[in-house]
Amino acid sequence: MIKQLFVLLTIAFALTSADTIQTENHPLYAPEQVGMRSSTLNRIDRIVKLGMHARAFPGCQIFVMKDGKPVYDRCFGSLVYESNEKVTSNTLYDLASLSKTTGTLLAIMKLYDEGKLLLTDTASKFLPFLRGTDKENITITNLLFHESGFPASLDCYRLVIEKKDSINDSLQTVRMNSTTHRYKTGWVSNIQTDFYNSQISNSLYIASCFHDSAMALIAHTRLRNKTYLYSCINFILLKEIAETITNIPMDIFLDSVFYKPMGLKNMTYKPLLTHPNETIAPTLKRDFLRSGVIQGHVHDPDAAFLGGVSGNAGLFASASDVAKVYQMLLNDGDLDGKRYLRTETCKTFTSTTSSSGRRGLGFDKPIPGKPGHSPCCVSAPTEVYGHTGYTGTCCWVDPINKLVYVFLSNRTYPNDGINKLARMGIRTDIQEVIYQSIK
């Protein structure tokens, strides 16, 4: 115990007195070098520990950059409550809807950057299945602002599940989570084949025709008024648009254009293809659709049934790799001397706000004067942009104070029914401490 205390005191002293210390993946700078107080930042530890004690999440990663320099990089807790397997800086978390801006939006920005799409273009220009429908005039801007008229969710997995009260002999029965879900015959298999080629859990594969059926469902979905309503369908369509233009799967496109050139070794879709299972934080102990623990497969059901690479979710990453993506955006498209996007493109997407004031072009924004409804803390200026994720994630960029703040957790484990992380305001409380630390 005395030895452990000595090590902790040594690290704390190094953070406040040395110029930098070397962590596993990068140098860590003393907060005082960039006008922040270490003593204030250390309050984050107490907020996190209170959250873990309340079982709001089993563990997390927190990463903060100021003026392009990492000043806070800490891991807390374990991958799951019942294990001593500690969170490390290389642990991958399911980003959930943070995938929208860390993945899909980057692809759209790059295509805009290259003049291959305009914000005024209609989605139907690229997606023939929308032509001749009431969605024909929905623009890229409508999708990015969440002002398309689509409902909040799609629940496309319902295409393959029979209603519980239906009696039909031609059904497959799969027992999960102490309940019985009956899959329509021909849609799922426990064995991977050329036809059942998309894995949605450790022992379940979906038919290759599911994708087209899901797009047809979108085409026939009833639209509402084109006022702001957050909807995953918007980003599902943006991914389809990106793949139509590039003729490349979006994960491969993003990997080749952004992630690999940036040196991001812990950012990927379908992580089990590249990373050991034990390095990925699980999101569910029992899923209502898929049997067993969900670990390494995307938590979001629609994203899972769409093959694990979807516009609304599917990306896994570590906090430091997420921070690098947003530091590139904060740098107006440049990272470590390499340009990924034009300055004008970054300015347009990160500073444009909808007329309702609720959303940016794909990015979420603070809600001034409504702290109870804002995704950000009260000290966050209106220029801040970023996104949150259902699994307990967020990243916020402050172009005024040159800040990047990342919080990753698996708050959905073992059960995602109660969101204690949001109820306790942990992510925003941490963000507030970061602002209080600025001298």
Long-range contacts (C-beta under 8 A, 24 or more apart in sequence): 12-38, 12-42, 23-70, 23-73, 23-89, 24-88, 24-89, 24-90, 25-89, 25-90, 25-320, 26-70, 26-73, 26-320, 27-70, 28-70, 28-71, 28-72, 28-73, 29-69, 29-70, 29-71, 30-71, 31-66, 31-71, 31-72, 31-437, 33-69, 33-71, 34-66, 34-67, 34-69, 34-71, 35-66, 35-438, 35-439, 36-66, 36-71, 36-437, 36-438, 36-439, 37-437, 37-438, 37-439, 38-437, 40-433, 40-436, 40-437, 41-71, 41-72, 41-433, 41-434, 41-437, 43-433, 43-436, 44-72, 44-74, 44-430, 44-433, 44-434, 45-74, 45-76, 47-426, 47-429, 47-430, 47-433, 48-76, 48-77, 48-426, 48-430, 49-76, 50-424, 51-420, 51-421, 51-424, 51-426, 52-76, 52-77, 54-420, 54-424, 55-81, 55-420, 56-411, 56-420, 56-421, 56-423, 56-424, 56-426, 57-392, 57-409, 57-410, 57-411, 57-413, 57-420, 57-421, 57-426, 58-409, 58-410, 58-413, 59-86, 59-87, 59-91, 59-281, 59-409, 59-410, 60-87, 60-392, 60-407, 60-408, 60-409, 61-87, 61-89, 61-91, 61-93, 61-318, 61-319, 61-320, 61-406, 61-407, 61-408, 61-409, 62-319, 62-406, 62-407, 62-408, 62-430, 63-319, 63-320, 63-322, 63-323, 63-404, 63-405, 63-406, 64-403, 64-404, 64-405, 64-406, 64-434, 65-323, 65-327, 65-403, 65-404, 66-401, 66-402, 66-403, 66-438, 67-402, 68-327, 68-330, 68-331, 68-402, 70-320, 70-323, 72-434, 73-319, 73-320, 79-278, 79-281, 79-282, 79-410, 80-281, 80-282, 80-285, 80-413, 80-414, 81-413, 81-414, 85-278, 87-281, 89-318, 89-319, 89-320, 90-266, 90-279, 90-318, 91-279, 91-280, 91-281, 91-318, 92-266, 92-268, 92-271, 92-275, 92-279, 92-280, 92-281, 92-316, 92-317, 92-318, 93-280, 93-281, 93-316, 93-317, 93-318, 93-319, 93-391, 93-393, 93-408, 93-409, 93-410, 94-281, 94-283, 94-298, 94-299, 94-313, 94-316, 94-389, 94-391, 94-393, 94-410, 95-313, 95-315, 95-316, 95-317, 95-322, 95-389, 95-391, 95-393, 95-408, 96-299, 96-300, 96-313, 96-389, 96-390, 96-391, 96-393, 97-232, 97-312, 97-313, 97-387, 97-388, 97-389, 97-390, 98-315, 98-322, 98-387, 98-388, 98-389, 98-393, 98-394, 98-395, 99-303, 99-310, 99-312, 99-313, 99-314, 99-315, 99-389, 100-235, 100-311, 100-312, 100-313, 100-362, 100-387, 101-362, 101-363, 101-364, 101-386, 101-387, 101-395, 102-267, 102-315, 102-317, 102-322, 102-325, 102-326, 102-387, 102-395, 103-250, 103-254, 103-269, 103-311, 103-314, 103-315, 104-235, 104-238, 104-239, 104-242, 104-250, 104-311, 104-312, 104-362, 105-144, 105-238, 105-349, 105-362, 105-363, 106-254, 106-257, 106-258, 106-325, 107-238, 107-239, 107-242, 107-246, 107-250, 107-253, 107-254, 107-257, 108-140, 108-144, 108-238, 108-241, 108-242, 108-362, 109-341, 109-345, 109-346, 109-349, 110-257, 110-258, 110-340, 110-341, 111-242, 111-245, 111-246, 112-345, 112-348, 112-349, 113-341, 113-342, 113-345, 116-245, 117-241, 117-245, 119-144, 119-361, 123-237, 123-241, 126-240, 126-241, 126-244, 126-245, 127-215, 127-237, 127-240, 127-241, 127-244, 129-215, 129-216, 129-218, 129-219, 130-218, 130-219, 133-219, 133-220, 134-223, 135-218, 135-219, 135-223, 140-238, 140-241, 141-361, 142-226, 142-234, 143-234, 143-235, 143-237, 143-238, 144-234, 144-238, 144-359, 144-361, 144-362, 145-228, 145-354, 145-356, 145-359, 145-361, 146-228, 146-229, 146-230, 146-231, 146-234, 146-358, 146-359, 147-226, 147-227, 147-228, 147-229, 147-354, 147-356, 148-223, 148-226, 148-231, 148-233, 148-234, 149-223, 149-224, 149-225, 149-226, 149-229, 150-218, 150-221, 150-223, 150-224, 150-229, 150-231, 150-233, 150-234, 151-221, 151-222, 151-224, 151-229, 151-231, 151-233, 152-229, 152-230, 152-231, 152-232, 153-231, 153-232, 153-233, 153-302, 154-214, 154-217, 154-218, 154-221, 154-232, 154-233, 154-236, 154-302, 155-301, 155-302, 156-210, 156-213, 156-214, 156-217, 156-302, 156-305, 156-306, 157-289, 157-301, 157-302, 157-304, 157-305, 159-187, 159-210, 159-213, 159-214, 159-217, 160-184, 160-187, 160-188, 160-206, 160-210, 160-305, 161-289, 174-204, 174-291, 175-291, 176-286, 176-287, 176-288, 176-289, 176-290, 176-291, 177-286, 177-287, 177-288, 178-286, 179-288, 181-288, 181-289, 198-305, 198-306, 198-307, 198-308, 199-297, 199-308, 200-290, 200-297, 200-304, 200-305, 200-308, 201-287, 201-290, 201-291, 201-292, 201-294, 201-297, 201-304, 202-291, 202-292, 202-297, 203-291, 203-292, 204-290, 204-291, 206-305, 206-307, 210-305, 210-306, 211-306, 211-307, 214-302, 214-305, 214-306, 215-240, 227-356, 228-354, 228-356, 228-358, 228-359, 230-359, 232-300, 232-302, 232-311, 232-312, 232-313, 233-312, 234-311, 235-310, 235-311, 235-312, 235-362, 236-302, 236-306, 236-310, 236-311, 236-312, 237-311, 238-311, 239-309, 239-310, 239-311, 239-312, 240-311, 242-311, 249-309, 250-309, 250-311, 251-309, 251-314, 257-340, 258-325, 258-340, 261-338, 261-340, 262-324, 262-325, 262-328, 262-335, 262-336, 262-338, 262-340, 263-324, 264-317, 264-321, 264-324, 264-325, 265-321, 266-317, 266-318, 266-320, 266-321, 267-315, 267-316, 267-317, 267-318, 267-321, 267-322, 267-325, 268-315, 268-316, 268-317, 269-308, 269-309, 269-314, 269-315, 269-316, 270-308, 270-309, 270-314, 271-296, 271-316, 272-296, 272-297, 275-316, 280-316, 281-409, 281-410, 281-413, 282-410, 282-413, 283-391, 283-410, 283-412, 283-413, 283-416, 284-412, 284-413, 284-414, 284-415, 284-416, 285-413, 285-414, 285-415, 286-414, 286-415, 299-390, 299-391, 299-412, 299-416, 300-390, 313-389, 313-390, 317-408, 318-408, 319-406, 319-407, 319-408, 320-406, 322-395, 322-406, 322-408, 323-395, 323-404, 323-406, 326-386, 326-395, 326-397, 326-404, 326-406, 327-404, 329-397, 330-397, 330-399, 330-402, 330-404, 350-385, 350-397, 350-399, 351-383, 360-385, 363-387, 364-388, 374-428, 375-428, 376-428, 376-431, 377-428, 377-429, 377-431, 377-432, 377-435, 378-432, 379-431, 379-432, 379-435, 379-436, 380-431, 380-435, 388-427, 390-416, 391-416, 392-421, 394-427, 396-431, 401-435, 401-438, 403-434, 405-430, 405-431, 405-434
